[in-house]
Amino acid sequence: MTDQSRTLTRSLRSNLLNPVALGYLAVVAAVGVWVGLDMLLVEHADASFAGVWLFIATAPTSFLFTALPGVLPFAGVAVGAVVQALALGAAYRWALGRTSRRTATAGA
């Protein structure tokens, strides 16, 4: 394993394993459970739009998969959740780094 792949793996792990990214993934999982329970337990006289909330929670990445055939749009939900969690985790790390650098220079 090269240093670059270790750095990439460490960076991906630190972007996914922080409070913001994990909180976002928990929200997506809760929406998924709600959609599953709605589909299984609630009888609707007409169609339910509960499944749309999964796409909204993982937008805009999941919208790129909506035109694909079969069950591939639901793969877009999983891909969208991971991509957004990585982006939120990177933004969290960036903001945390900015504040720690700011306080370090202010205290010097």
N, C-alpha and C positions, 0 to 999 in steps of 0.2 A: 504494500500500500504506500503510495507516494505521499509526500507532505501536502501536496495540493488537494488530494482526495480526502485526507484526514481533516484538512481545514474546511473543505466544503461540507463534509459530514458533520463536523462540529458546529459549523455555522447554521446548517439546516436544523440541527437538534436544538440549538439555543434559540432559534427563531420560533420553533414549534413548542418548546417547553418553557413558556413564560406565562404569566397570569392573563395577559390580554388574548393571546392565541388560544390558550386552553379554555378561557371563558367563551370565546367565539365558537369554538368547536362544541362546547357544552350547549350553547344556544341552538346550534344547527342540529345536534343530536336530540334535543328536547322537541324541536319542531318536527323532526323525523318520527319520533315516538308519537306525537300528537296526530300526525298524518296517518300513521299506521293504525292507531286506535280508532280514528275516524273511519278509515276504510273497513276495518274489521267489525267494529261494534255498533256503529251508528247506521241505522237504515234510513236512506234518503229516498224521497219520492222522486227526486230529480238528481242530476249529477251534483257532486260536491266539488268545490274548488279548493279543498284543503291542500291538495298536492301542489298547487301553484305556490304555496308559501315556501316550499323547499327551494324552488327556483328563485324566489325573491330573496330568501335568506342567503343564497350563495351567488347572487348576481354581482357583477356582470359576467363572470366567467362561465357560469352555467348556461347563460343565454346563447353562448357560442355553440352549444351542443343540441339545442332544441330542434334544429332542422334535420338531425340525423335519424335514421330509421330504427325501429324496434325499441329496445330498452336502453340504447345508447344515451338518450337524454338524461337518464338517471345516473349514468356514469359521470355526466357533466356536473351533477350535484356533488358527487364525491370529489371530483377534480377541483371544482369551484371552492369547496370548503377548505381543501388543503392549500390552494393557491392564496385564498384570502387570509387564512391563518398565518401563512408564511409572510405575507405582506404586512399584516397587523403586528406580527412578532418583530419583523425588521424595523417597523416604525417605532415600536415600543423600545427596542434596544437603542435606536438612534436617539430618541428623546431622552432616554435614561443616560446615555453617554454625554449628551449635550449638557444636561443639568449637573452631572458629576464633574465635567470639565469646568463648568461655570463656577461651581462652588469651590473647586480646587484653586482656580485662579483668584477668586475673591478672597480666599483665606490666606493667600501667600503674601 
